[in-house]
Amino acid sequence: MTHDERCFSEWSVAYELPTPEYRDKRIGALSEGTLGHQLWPELDVRPQDEIVKKYRYSAFMPGTSDLPGRLRARGFDTVLITGTVTNVCCESSARDANMTNFRTIMVSDGNAALSQAEHDASLTAFYNTFGDVMDTDMIIASLRRHARTVRAA
């Protein structure tokens, strides 16, 4: 999630709701070069990994990032959603991914919210309408089954 000057005009309503203190804290945390904008230091980021900036909660809402185009150009039709916060950026991206024709899976143990209740409610709402919810072990098992099927064919 990235904040820049365009956000004040293109998404100005997001800055009307919070207190001035919270607004300043959010801008400081999401602006390039700040600690809050950095990737988690223990994340295994490799030189060949692509980093995509998004300028709204959703990475799939048209005009907010180039992620959907990048994925389609490489032939991907399925996305796994992980990150924080489950019921904000993750759920927004997951819903929009589904509505822009990607098969979408929320990774239950790869997302986090401010409380377990918020996390669970978000995953339940997503599962009921928009896509699937699986934990990491389920995803790995599914990928292994698919690989065996492809090899057998």
N, C-alpha and C positions, 0 to 999 in steps of 0.2 A: 504494500500500500504506500503510495507516494503522494505527498502534498507538494503542489507548486502554485505559482501565482494564478494559473488558469482556474484553479479550484474556487477562487473568490468570485469569479464571474460565472463559470459554467456549473457550479454546484453551491451557489451562495446560500441556499436554504440550510445546508448542513452547518453553516456557521451562525445561523440565527438562533438556534435552539439552546446551545450550551452557554454556561456562564463565560464571561471573558477569560477567567482563569483557566477553565477547562479547554476553551478554544485555543488559548496560547499553548497549553500543554500538549494538545493534540497536534498542532502545527509543528511544535518542536520535536515531537516524537516521530512524525511522518515525513519530515523534510530530509532530502538527500544530505548525507554527511553527518547525520545525527545518530546517536546510539540506538534509538528506537527504530531507525530505518535499516539498520544493519541486519544481515542474516545471522541466525543463531550461530555463535562461534564454534560449536561442536558439530555443526552440520557438515557433512562430507561433500563439499563443493569442489568439483573438478574443472579443469580448464575448458573441457568440451561442453559443460553444462550451460544451458541458456538461462539467463535471468530476464524476467519480464516485469516491467513496471506496470502497475495498475493504478488508476486515478479515482476509483470508486471502490465501494465494498466488493462489488462483483468484478471478477476478471473477464467475464463473458458478456457483460452488457455492451452492446455495440458502441464503439467510440471510446471505450475506457482502457483498452489495451489491445495489443496485436496478437494475443495468445490464441484466440480461435483460428485466425488465419495461419499462424505458425503450425498449429496442430493439424489442420486440414491439409496443408501443403505436404506434410510428412505422412499423410494417410491415416491419422488417428481418428477413431470414431468414439472412443471411450475415454473417460477421465476419472481419475481417483482424486478425491478432494481431501486434503489434510491441512492442518494449520490452526490458527486462532483468529478470531473467536468463533466457535462452532456456530452460534446463532446470529452472527453478524456477517463477516466476510466469507466464511466457509459456506454457510447456507445460501447466502446471496449468490455466490459463484456457482454453487451446485444447482440451484434452481434455474439460473440463467443458462448454464451449460445444457441442461435438459431442454429448455425452451428454445435453444438454438441448435437442437438436433444432435447432441452428444449423449451417448449412454453414460450415465453418471452414477458413481458409487461414492458415498460418504464413508470414510475409513473411521470407524467408531473409536478405535484406540489411537488414531493419528490426528485427532482434533481435541481441542480443549475450550471450555467456556469458563466463565467466572464462578459457576456452581455446577454441580452434577445435575441438578434439576433442570437448569437451562440447557445443558448439553443433551440430556435425554429427551427433553421436549422438542428440541430442534431436530434431532435424528428421527424421532417418531413422526413429526410433521413431514419431513422430507420423504421418509419411507412410504407414508400413506398415499402420496400423490406423484412424486417426482422421480424417484429412482430407487436404488438399492442402498442398503447399509450393511457393511461387512467389516469384521475386524481383520487385522493384518494376517493372522493365521489362515482365515478363510480365503483371503485373496491369494496368498501363496499356494494353497492347495488347489484353488481353481486354475491358476496359471500352470501348475504342474500337470493337472488333468488335461488341459488344453494342449500343452506341449506333447504329451504322450499320444493324444489323438492325432495331432498333426504328423508326428513321426510315423505312426501306424498307417496313415493314409499314404 
